[in-house]
Amino acid sequence: MLVFGFWTTKICNTRSTQQNRNVLFCLKKDPFPGEAPIPQKQLQKFQRGKKCKVPAGARERLKEAIAISEAMSEHAQKQAARYDLLLPEDAGFLEGDEDEDTNTISQADIADAVDITSGSKYFNLHLSQFGPYRLDYSRTGRNLLVGGKKGHVACIDWQTKDLKCEMNVMETVNDVKWLHTEAMFAVAQKRWLYIYDSKGVELHCVKKFNDVLRMQFLPYHFLLATASATGFLQYLDVSIGKEVAAICTKMGRLDVMAQNPHNAVIHLGHPNGTVSLWSPNQKESLVKMLCHRGAVRSLAVDKTGTYMVTSGLDRKLKVYDIRAFKPLHSCFLPAGASCLSLSQRGLLSAATGEIVQVYQNVLGSNPVSKPYMAHRLRGQIWGLAYCPFEDVLGIGHGEGFTSMIVPGAGEPNFDALDTNPYRSHKQRQEWEVKALLEKVQPELIGLDPGQLSKVDQASFEQRHKEQIEALGFDPLAKDKFKPKTKKKGRSSAGAIEKRKRKVAHEDQRDEIRQSVQERTEREKELKEKSNEKKLGNKSTLDRFRK
Amino acid sequence: MKVKVLCRNPDDYVRETTRDIQRVPRNYDPTLHPFEVPREYTRALNATKLERVFAKPFVASLDGHRDGISCITKHAKSLSTIISGACDGEVKVWNLPRQECLRTVQAHEGFVRGICSRFCGTSFFTVGDDKTIKQWNWEAPGYGVREEPINTILGKAVFTGIDHHQREGTFVTCGQTVDIWDEQRSSPIRSFSWGVDSFSCVRYNPVETELLASCASDRSVVLYDTRESAPLRKVIMQLRSNTLCWNPMEAYYFTCANEDYNLYTYDIRHLDVPVTVHMDHVSAVLDVDYSPTGREFVSASFDKTIRIFPKDKGHSREVYHTKRMQHVICVRWSADNKYVLSGSDEMNIRLWKANASEKLGLLSAREKAATHYNKKLIEKFQHHPQVRRIARHRHLPGDILKQKRELREMREARRRKEQNVRKHSKPGSVPLLTEKEKHVVAVVE
């Protein structure tokens, strides 16, 4: 503040000397001194992890290094939070009038009420000949791939309705998926996995991947994960064209599959009500959760990797916290949802038969009673997918394809360096090269994607032990305090002992803390054991026990 | 009802003409950028590998001397000129950008023991085996004029080193004694000696210009103050130091290159224990020079390599060697912090890059940003085993590698023996000495 005041006087001074010596200069004070305040919620959004605690007994250089890196981290957080104000777009919304329920508003009404471009986002493709359709939107949301069960495969730019390619593969099509760009897509046909060009030219027929029912593409690892009818979960690296892992899940037919976009773990749903989590590095599942009392019909995981929504044959829709593996809440659907999809902003769409319902605020601890929107179609719903960065839900059904407007579904502001729906040819090329260079190796897939940034405490301790063995002494141990010998009679035995006693409490403190901790832990254990004994298994024959 | 559907105007997201740059709207939301840590780790791994791919430090070789090179000096004011003295008494002035010799002077009969350039940049001094100190003009004489020194001083004994004051017209030589000379006089104005028969190197402190240090043949390093009449103090080590160099940024640190394959950095205030022991050479270290930033130094060794050490670390960050380069006698770091010059006894001066993978020349802003980013990534992930393995990897010639392994075995054996002795003797009778404490024998005031 003082500095600012000084500067204003300087400026005023020069102006006055230039113009009019009679003008009195005034000290103008800034009415809002200091930096603009940032709301805590926005700062929280950009925080990664907790503040680093300086370990006890740290050296000077470590303390300095931690302080500097914390300061830089905070600065980066503040700058990112400030930049948030400059984002150009706002999310969509739909609010009914006072007595009107939003789920009674029809798509045609919405399409009339909004502008022409948005209105054209609601359209139907009548393709009743070739069976129920599965669909996939590309990562940028420009291109749409539809695959009918009787073999019809087409890719279109859905906004301009420009047909890129259309063909009939003359076989049953189980699933279709875009690969990393709009240049290639994979079709899981009756026997094998085929990869086609955007013009419809067959590029590869991968015979190792047989009887594929469902596919998921992990974009940052360039891995295509496929679940087969024979119970195999296979990973194909599409950049080098090799099979990375083939896992025999031994859990029967795998036809419910979802990926966790936060940590690239594959979730599979099974007919016995369990959901298992898989990574290509292990032959066994990472986690197995019992979710439903009947078969699991559908799964969806949100983009932050915190919540998982499952629906089962027991007509329940359950929401779980995936980080803690705890159920949050469950609601009852009159018929189990056959397809589930979560949008970028957390809207859940559930398809039962011919009806699609969209729920808002599902991810959280409060259960939801009524849907946000609903839409009825003519054919049985076979596939659901939200278009990224648009307020559109694509539905593949028995009578073709429908695109439905869901205000508030899409993320309004995209990051052009990650996915840019308006990218030019050159930008796409540059992006592809950079993405391939940054391709994450499959060995790093695990439940915690940030594990590399953590200190490997176990191996540090082991190495420390080995070091002590090799050297014969502990290099990190603090030396015992040796008081300096002073002159003029100040270093008599009594004075030295006094000086030692002043510092003695520091050494003792750590020891005391450790012993107290051990004692409390032991007491806790004993308590738990005694509790168990008390509450234990009560049976009627207890009275005969001595 | 109130409804708003997300609708973007393509005019806001696509550039207007092809002569514009592309529009790149950003959103830093962490949920839009998953896998931050693995992607950054992959980038760090790529950066390390590319750094090794582009690590081509050898720039040029200056050829022309007819005997081994004994000393090199930089010009005080110009970055593109250096002088080198050879073992046959020849002194050559080189232009580095054109890599050619500008001038040759037959300065002495016998070795040229030391050269130093005057701070004003107009003349330079040489000392040689013929017991003379000669001052020469930096500019070449005209056509047809004989090469003559401006001034010649005859001494009583061989001079082994020379250094010039930073601001005044005095210089110091060492031989049998350390003498301080005034340029106008033909006899030294002061002489220091401390019962030693010869000194190998003397250096003025570039910051505290009244301080001097010299390496003596009784395995010690002696400190002097020109304002005092007697030397200040000396530290005696186990083996003799060949050369020393003051840190140009921190006035109280100097590094000496020792015969026991190590370099020692001392703080002049606490000479009893060296600040750092730099161990990596496999033969005697002959020369050392600091970078102008004071953060790193380069050392030349009898084992045909030159190594670059950070000032506070115990091991080198870089090693340069060539099949053609034999025992390296002298080394200098250029004043723009970019190049290292080494003179070896096979008559060549070699010019190396100080940062082996640096791109020379003018870099665009994007290139600079990318270099900084890569450097920071490598620094951030330096402790991860894969990154460390690649970043540390340096090719060493076969015999140096063998020698290194042998030395490691010897050190391990000594340590094991010491541990056993300590285990089987009365506790406290065999004191525990750290590596730093082992090398200093005494400090004498």
Chai-1 contact restraints between the chains, C-beta under 6 A:
chainA,res_idxA,chainB,res_idxB,connection_type,confidence,min_distance_angstrom,max_distance_angstrom,comment,restraint_id
A,A80,B,Y28,contact,1.0,0.0,6.0,A-B,restraint_1
A,G92,B,K4,contact,1.0,0.0,6.0,A-B,restraint_2
A,G92,B,V5,contact,1.0,0.0,6.0,A-B,restraint_3
A,G92,B,L6,contact,1.0,0.0,6.0,A-B,restraint_4
A,F93,B,K4,contact,1.0,0.0,6.0,A-B,restraint_5
A,L94,B,V3,contact,1.0,0.0,6.0,A-B,restraint_6
A,E95,B,K2,contact,1.0,0.0,6.0,A-B,restraint_7
A,G96,B,M1,contact,1.0,0.0,6.0,A-B,restraint_8
A,D97,B,M1,contact,1.0,0.0,6.0,A-B,restraint_9
A,I105,B,M1,contact,1.0,0.0,6.0,A-B,restraint_10
A,I110,B,V3,contact,1.0,0.0,6.0,A-B,restraint_11
A,A113,B,V3,contact,1.0,0.0,6.0,A-B,restraint_12
A,V114,B,V5,contact,1.0,0.0,6.0,A-B,restraint_13
A,T117,B,C7,contact,1.0,0.0,6.0,A-B,restraint_14
A,S118,B,V5,contact,1.0,0.0,6.0,A-B,restraint_15
A,S118,B,C7,contact,1.0,0.0,6.0,A-B,restraint_16
A,Y220,B,F35,contact,1.0,0.0,6.0,A-B,restraint_17
A,H262,B,P34,contact,1.0,0.0,6.0,A-B,restraint_18
A,K303,B,T31,contact,1.0,0.0,6.0,A-B,restraint_19
A,T304,B,T31,contact,1.0,0.0,6.0,A-B,restraint_20
A,D391,B,V5,contact,1.0,0.0,6.0,A-B,restraint_21
A,D391,B,L6,contact,1.0,0.0,6.0,A-B,restraint_22
A,I405,B,V5,contact,1.0,0.0,6.0,A-B,restraint_23
A,P407,B,V3,contact,1.0,0.0,6.0,A-B,restraint_24
A,P407,B,V5,contact,1.0,0.0,6.0,A-B,restraint_25
A,G410,B,L6,contact,1.0,0.0,6.0,A-B,restraint_26
A,P412,B,L6,contact,1.0,0.0,6.0,A-B,restraint_27
A,N413,B,N27,contact,1.0,0.0,6.0,A-B,restraint_28
A,D415,B,R26,contact,1.0,0.0,6.0,A-B,restraint_29
A,D415,B,N27,contact,1.0,0.0,6.0,A-B,restraint_30
A,D415,B,L32,contact,1.0,0.0,6.0,A-B,restraint_31
A,A416,B,V24,contact,1.0,0.0,6.0,A-B,restraint_32
A,A416,B,P25,contact,1.0,0.0,6.0,A-B,restraint_33
A,Y422,B,Y13,contact,1.0,0.0,6.0,A-B,restraint_34
A,Y422,B,V14,contact,1.0,0.0,6.0,A-B,restraint_35
A,L437,B,N46,contact,1.0,0.0,6.0,A-B,restraint_36
A,E438,B,R39,contact,1.0,0.0,6.0,A-B,restraint_37
A,E438,B,T42,contact,1.0,0.0,6.0,A-B,restraint_38
A,E438,B,R43,contact,1.0,0.0,6.0,A-B,restraint_39
A,V440,B,F35,contact,1.0,0.0,6.0,A-B,restraint_40
A,V440,B,P38,contact,1.0,0.0,6.0,A-B,restraint_41
A,V440,B,T42,contact,1.0,0.0,6.0,A-B,restraint_42
A,L444,B,P38,contact,1.0,0.0,6.0,A-B,restraint_43
A,P449,B,F35,contact,1.0,0.0,6.0,A-B,restraint_44
A,G450,B,V37,contact,1.0,0.0,6.0,A-B,restraint_45
A,L452,B,V37,contact,1.0,0.0,6.0,A-B,restraint_46
A,L452,B,Y41,contact,1.0,0.0,6.0,A-B,restraint_47
A,S453,B,V37,contact,1.0,0.0,6.0,A-B,restraint_48
A,G472,B,Q419,contact,1.0,0.0,6.0,A-B,restraint_49
